[in-house]
Amino acid sequence: MRLLSTNTILISVAVVCLAFGLGLAQRRTPTKPCPPEVICDPSRQFDEYGPLPWSDEKARLDNAAINLQHDPNAVMYLIAYGAPRGCVGEARVRNRRAKLYLVHTRGVQSNRVITIDGGYREESSVQIVLWPWDWKKPDAQPTVSPNDIHLKSCRSQTRRAKLGRA
């Protein structure tokens, strides 16, 4: 009888360990434990938006900045994606404008805002991800192949139009 219960316990422990191990393999784990007042679920991004008027984009950045300031152990990743028929450098320009706003207007420390050029999606967009500073950075998720990209040089056209040379 004792042999049977020892085998049963060993099998039960093996099943629990296997199930637990599979669950951990699907999640990233922090290098340090997460305090209860901090949200440490990396699968959740804070916000994502497509083309918006600058006033609406600032409102979303304000909201993210407030949440970042409540979590001293987090950094903000801005992952910008260009459109396949958009302008050259579109993602870089959007990230730069957003970071400058957060740092100079909202007072967020520059080293807590990290920008990533995410590649291309069907529509230009920005993801805001609040992430523990000691975790591996989040991955960009482009949806358009580089072979399908046909960019135009918008800056020179806009500049000429402003100067009255268009």
Rosetta silent file (secondary structure, phi, psi, omega in degrees, C-alpha in Angstrom):
SEQUENCE: MRLLSTNTILISVAVVCLAFGLGLAQRRTPTKPCPPEVICDPSRQFDEYGPLPWSDEKARLDNAAINLQHDPNAVMYLIAYGAPRGCVGEARVRNRRAKLYLVHTRGVQSNRVITIDGGYREESSVQIVLWPWDWKKPDAQPTVSPNDIHLKSCRSQTRRAKLGRA
SCORE:     score description
SCORE:     0.000 S_00000001
   1 L     0.000  -42.476  179.984    0.000    0.000    0.000 S_00000001
   2 H   -63.271  -37.677  178.484    2.796    2.397    0.861 S_00000001
   3 H   -62.298  -40.414  179.899    4.475    1.756   -2.532 S_00000001
   4 H   -64.963  -43.551 -178.856    1.258    2.621   -4.334 S_00000001
   5 H   -71.857  -31.988  175.425    0.826    5.916   -2.505 S_00000001
   6 H   -66.163  -43.886  176.899    4.481    6.866   -3.068 S_00000001
   7 H   -62.796  -41.079  179.357    4.095    6.185   -6.810 S_00000001
   8 H   -62.871  -42.460  179.665    0.836    8.121   -6.866 S_00000001
   9 H   -65.966  -43.272  179.132    2.486   11.067   -5.139 S_00000001
  10 H   -61.809  -41.441  178.332    5.479   10.961   -7.505 S_00000001
  11 H   -66.035  -42.261  178.940    3.201   10.905  -10.545 S_00000001
  12 H   -62.101  -44.296  178.875    1.120   13.768   -9.137 S_00000001
  13 H   -63.508  -41.065  179.527    4.237   15.828   -8.450 S_00000001
  14 H   -63.090  -41.806  179.390    5.553   15.119  -11.958 S_00000001
  15 H   -65.315  -43.562  179.074    2.254   16.237  -13.542 S_00000001
  16 H   -63.214  -44.865  179.454    2.170   19.432  -11.461 S_00000001
  17 H   -62.648  -41.585  179.207    5.809   20.219  -12.303 S_00000001
  18 H   -64.011  -46.428 -179.729    5.214   19.615  -15.990 S_00000001
  19 H   -64.177  -41.682  179.520    2.116   21.808  -16.049 S_00000001
  20 H   -65.914  -41.854  179.502    3.859   24.545  -14.068 S_00000001
  21 H   -62.773  -39.856  178.274    6.924   24.397  -16.307 S_00000001
  22 H   -65.265  -37.955  178.532    4.834   24.772  -19.456 S_00000001
  23 H   -64.309  -40.334  179.751    3.123   27.827  -17.986 S_00000001
  24 H   -69.303  -31.972 -178.703    6.451   29.482  -17.203 S_00000001
  25 H   -66.512  -22.974 -177.720    7.790   28.808  -20.673 S_00000001
  26 L   -89.072  -10.552 -178.215    4.993   30.912  -22.150 S_00000001
  27 L  -119.892  148.462  170.098    5.663   33.957  -19.966 S_00000001
  28 L   -83.912  145.394  178.294    8.689   36.148  -19.457 S_00000001
  29 L  -117.569  144.083 -179.695    9.659   36.469  -15.847 S_00000001
  30 L   -70.872  160.939  176.747   11.295   39.483  -14.242 S_00000001
  31 L   -78.161  -19.565  177.217   14.781   39.286  -12.798 S_00000001
  32 L  -126.837  152.065  178.642   13.370   40.656   -9.533 S_00000001
  33 L   -64.617  150.783 -176.900   10.017   39.942   -7.881 S_00000001
  34 L   -93.016  124.097  177.605    7.257   42.386   -8.688 S_00000001
  35 L   -66.033  153.786 -174.300    5.821   44.367   -5.754 S_00000001
  36 L   -63.303  -25.924 -177.788    2.032   44.136   -5.388 S_00000001
  37 L   -82.916   -4.092 -177.390    1.406   47.808   -6.204 S_00000001
  38 L  -110.063  135.562  176.847    3.145   47.530   -9.602 S_00000001
  39 L   -85.093  119.811 -176.914    1.601   45.951  -12.689 S_00000001
  40 L  -120.269   34.862  178.888    4.178   43.568  -14.165 S_00000001
  41 L   -94.906  100.131 -173.656    2.202   41.870  -16.903 S_00000001
  42 L   -70.709  -11.094 -178.529    4.373   42.410  -20.002 S_00000001
  43 L   -78.665   -6.305 -178.641    1.723   41.104  -22.351 S_00000001
  44 L  -104.495  121.654  172.512   -0.294   44.286  -21.846 S_00000001
  45 L   -88.150  157.189 -176.949    0.590   47.411  -23.720 S_00000001
  46 L   -77.528  -45.366 -176.701   -0.588   50.681  -22.280 S_00000001
  47 E  -159.317  160.400  173.441   -1.979   52.259  -25.448 S_00000001
  48 E  -150.819  137.967  179.638   -1.861   52.151  -29.223 S_00000001
  49 E  -148.615  154.807  177.280   -3.050   54.711  -31.724 S_00000001
  50 L   -96.620 -152.071  178.942   -2.913   55.460  -35.418 S_00000001
  51 L   -61.405  126.648 -179.167   -2.831   58.841  -37.131 S_00000001
  52 L  -138.532  155.595  167.653   -4.264   61.459  -34.751 S_00000001
  53 L   -61.393  148.574 -176.181   -4.327   65.218  -34.432 S_00000001
  54 H   -57.413  -35.486  179.846   -1.392   66.317  -32.284 S_00000001
  55 H   -63.613  -38.355  177.557   -3.728   67.496  -29.495 S_00000001
  56 H   -70.492  -38.317  178.629   -5.234   63.984  -29.197 S_00000001
  57 H   -64.645  -40.440  178.325   -1.808   62.369  -29.273 S_00000001
  58 H   -61.921  -38.219  178.522   -0.636   64.677  -26.461 S_00000001
  59 H   -62.002  -40.400  178.412   -3.632   63.613  -24.342 S_00000001
  60 H   -68.330  -39.351  177.449   -2.632   59.953  -24.744 S_00000001
  61 H   -66.587  -37.607  176.457    0.988   60.751  -23.926 S_00000001
  62 H   -58.811  -47.080 -179.471   -0.144   62.716  -20.845 S_00000001
  63 H   -60.928  -43.347  179.078   -2.071   59.694  -19.592 S_00000001
  64 H   -65.728  -40.061 -179.910    0.927   57.413  -20.146 S_00000001
  65 H   -62.959  -40.962  178.420    3.264   59.883  -18.405 S_00000001
  66 H   -60.999  -45.996  179.757    1.015   59.983  -15.331 S_00000001
  67 H   -65.749  -37.784  178.164    1.014   56.191  -15.128 S_00000001
  68 H   -64.057  -40.857 -178.316    4.787   56.048  -15.636 S_00000001
  69 H   -67.252  -22.258  177.226    5.357   58.529  -12.820 S_00000001
  70 L   -83.074   -8.045 -179.661    3.371   56.278  -10.463 S_00000001
  71 L  -126.146   93.669 -176.748    5.718   53.355  -11.174 S_00000001
  72 L   -67.134  -12.551 -179.165    9.361   54.202  -10.420 S_00000001
  73 L   -97.523   11.535 -176.607   10.485   50.758  -11.627 S_00000001
  74 E  -115.872  158.912  169.635    9.122   51.157  -15.155 S_00000001
  75 E  -125.097  161.201  178.645   10.250   52.688  -18.414 S_00000001
  76 E  -107.770  125.340  172.823    8.115   53.712  -21.351 S_00000001
  77 E  -101.407  128.745  172.155    8.737   52.213  -24.754 S_00000001
  78 E  -106.472  112.335 -179.858    7.385   54.105  -27.757 S_00000001
  79 E  -108.521  107.932 -176.943    7.230   51.707  -30.688 S_00000001
  80 E  -102.452  140.326  179.646    6.400   53.611  -33.864 S_00000001
  81 E  -121.064  137.294  174.816    5.411   51.973  -37.150 S_00000001
  82 E   -90.193  163.111  175.946    5.411   53.608  -40.555 S_00000001
  83 L   -89.484  149.093 -176.429    2.829   53.069  -43.269 S_00000001
  84 L   -64.033  -22.721  177.371    3.889   51.126  -46.390 S_00000001
  85 L  -118.250   29.209 -177.403    3.084   54.100  -48.616 S_00000001
  86 L   -90.311 -157.657 -176.922    4.056   56.731  -46.064 S_00000001
  87 E   -95.777  150.358  175.353    6.924   59.139  -45.731 S_00000001
  88 L   -60.855  130.681  177.136   10.603   58.336  -45.287 S_00000001
  89 L    76.694   13.094 -175.479   11.483   58.493  -41.571 S_00000001
  90 H   -58.063  -46.426 -179.060    7.845   58.711  -40.447 S_00000001
  91 H   -64.140  -42.816  179.971    8.278   56.396  -37.430 S_00000001
  92 H   -62.114  -42.592 -179.711   11.450   58.165  -36.320 S_00000001
  93 H   -65.077  -43.456 -179.976    9.781   61.595  -36.539 S_00000001
  94 H   -64.179  -42.140  178.698    6.738   60.472  -34.539 S_00000001
  95 H   -63.976  -44.083 -178.560    8.927   58.928  -31.835 S_00000001
  96 H   -62.417  -45.609 -179.651   11.134   62.005  -31.613 S_00000001
  97 H   -62.228  -43.898 -179.153    8.179   64.367  -31.318 S_00000001
  98 H   -65.283  -44.006 -179.100    6.520   62.212  -28.631 S_00000001
  99 H   -65.375  -43.967  178.166    9.721   61.821  -26.590 S_00000001
 100 H   -58.906  -41.616  178.473   10.499   65.542  -26.745 S_00000001
 101 H   -62.261  -47.973 -178.080    6.977   66.303  -25.541 S_00000001
 102 H   -62.203  -41.760 -176.687    7.223   63.807  -22.654 S_00000001
 103 H   -75.685  -49.178 -172.829   10.642   65.047  -21.543 S_00000001
 104 H   -84.843  -32.190 -177.505   10.260   68.817  -22.021 S_00000001
 105 L   -97.552  -42.816 -176.987    6.562   69.330  -21.319 S_00000001
 106 L   -92.448  -10.880  176.187    5.657   66.488  -18.950 S_00000001
 107 L    75.997   21.064  177.084    9.017   66.357  -17.126 S_00000001
 108 L   -76.212  138.109  178.035    9.663   62.652  -17.683 S_00000001
 109 L   -63.033  136.462 -176.585   13.334   61.724  -17.365 S_00000001
 110 H   -56.719  -37.660 -177.614   14.846   61.133  -20.798 S_00000001
 111 H   -75.243   -2.923  177.175   16.283   57.734  -19.828 S_00000001
 112 H   -99.817    1.067  176.531   12.778   56.490  -18.946 S_00000001
 113 E  -121.363  114.774 -176.441   11.464   56.975  -22.498 S_00000001
 114 E  -117.554  127.829 -177.886   12.932   54.569  -25.037 S_00000001
 115 E  -102.036  144.030  178.379   12.012   54.759  -28.700 S_00000001
 116 E  -133.645  130.458  171.134   11.920   51.846  -31.122 S_00000001
 117 E   -82.111  110.790 -173.135   11.399   51.972  -34.882 S_00000001
 118 E   -83.614   -4.095 -176.081    8.962   49.079  -35.241 S_00000001
 119 E    97.035 -134.237 -173.258    9.082   48.761  -39.015 S_00000001
 120 E  -132.833  145.554  172.614    5.846   48.939  -40.997 S_00000001
 121 L  -131.190  173.120 -178.809    2.156   48.195  -40.573 S_00000001
 122 L   -57.970  -30.383  179.140   -0.836   48.737  -42.844 S_00000001
 123 L  -136.083  144.720  178.107   -1.340   52.120  -41.151 S_00000001
 124 L   -62.286  142.095 -178.961    1.147   54.249  -39.257 S_00000001
 125 E  -157.695  167.199  176.798    0.757   53.759  -35.519 S_00000001
 126 E  -132.836  132.612  171.870    2.427   54.095  -32.142 S_00000001
 127 E  -104.495  135.615  173.001    2.387   51.590  -29.292 S_00000001
 128 E  -110.174  120.929 -178.932    3.020   52.822  -25.761 S_00000001
 129 E  -123.391  122.541  172.887    4.327   50.067  -23.510 S_00000001
 130 E   -94.381  124.084 -164.644    5.066   50.584  -19.812 S_00000001
 131 E  -138.944  140.145  175.120    7.648   47.953  -18.961 S_00000001
 132 E   -58.134  135.224 -173.161    9.802   47.033  -15.944 S_00000001
 133 L   -63.497  -25.232 -175.556   13.236   48.589  -16.491 S_00000001
 134 L   -97.144   15.617  176.966   15.116   45.372  -15.763 S_00000001
 135 L  -100.950  157.856  173.551   13.286   43.235  -18.335 S_00000001
 136 L   -60.165  140.482 -175.879   14.317   42.539  -21.908 S_00000001
 137 L   -60.228  152.595  178.377   12.806   45.229  -24.151 S_00000001
 138 L   -68.545  152.709 -179.774    9.456   44.471  -25.820 S_00000001
 139 L   -87.975  139.983  171.843    9.510   43.214  -29.389 S_00000001
 140 L   -71.319  154.069 -178.214    8.173   45.262  -32.275 S_00000001
 141 L  -130.492   69.987  178.230    5.415   43.581  -34.263 S_00000001
 142 L   -67.677  151.752 -179.016    5.526   44.796  -37.871 S_00000001
 143 L  -121.819   -1.575 -179.373    2.874   43.389  -40.205 S_00000001
 144 L  -117.843  131.975  179.081    4.120   44.550  -43.619 S_00000001
 145 L   -67.947  142.567  176.248    7.067   42.976  -45.402 S_00000001
 146 H   -57.133  -24.057  178.546    9.948   45.297  -46.337 S_00000001
 147 H   -69.259  -19.348 -177.171    9.408   44.139  -49.951 S_00000001
 148 H  -100.149   16.010 -176.304    5.990   45.859  -49.958 S_00000001
 149 L   -96.147  130.018  177.534    7.265   49.281  -48.878 S_00000001
 150 L  -135.810   86.853 -174.576    7.067   52.239  -51.301 S_00000001
 151 L   -87.723  157.218  176.447    7.994   55.394  -49.400 S_00000001
 152 E  -122.476  158.889 -179.264    7.924   58.980  -50.583 S_00000001
 153 L   -92.633   91.503 -175.270   10.006   61.949  -49.530 S_00000001
 154 H   -79.371  -32.300 -175.037    7.424   64.122  -47.781 S_00000001
 155 H   -60.985  -45.274 -177.890    9.774   66.494  -46.014 S_00000001
 156 H   -67.710  -36.333  177.894   11.149   68.083  -49.161 S_00000001
 157 H   -66.385  -43.935  179.952    7.661   68.492  -50.654 S_00000001
 158 H   -65.177  -41.901 -179.375    6.335   70.071  -47.457 S_00000001
 159 H   -63.194  -43.660  178.632    9.357   72.316  -47.138 S_00000001
 160 H   -63.543  -39.220 -179.896    9.007   73.550  -50.728 S_00000001
 161 H   -64.288  -39.646 -179.838    5.295   74.181  -50.194 S_00000001
 162 H   -67.575  -33.833 -179.589    6.028   76.264  -47.086 S_00000001
 163 H   -83.740   -3.197  179.493    8.613   78.293  -48.958 S_00000001
 164 L    79.513   22.648 -177.675    6.210   78.905  -51.828 S_00000001
 165 L  -105.253    4.022 -176.117    8.266   76.903  -54.315 S_00000001
 166 L   -75.931    0.000    0.000    5.807   74.079  -54.964 S_00000001
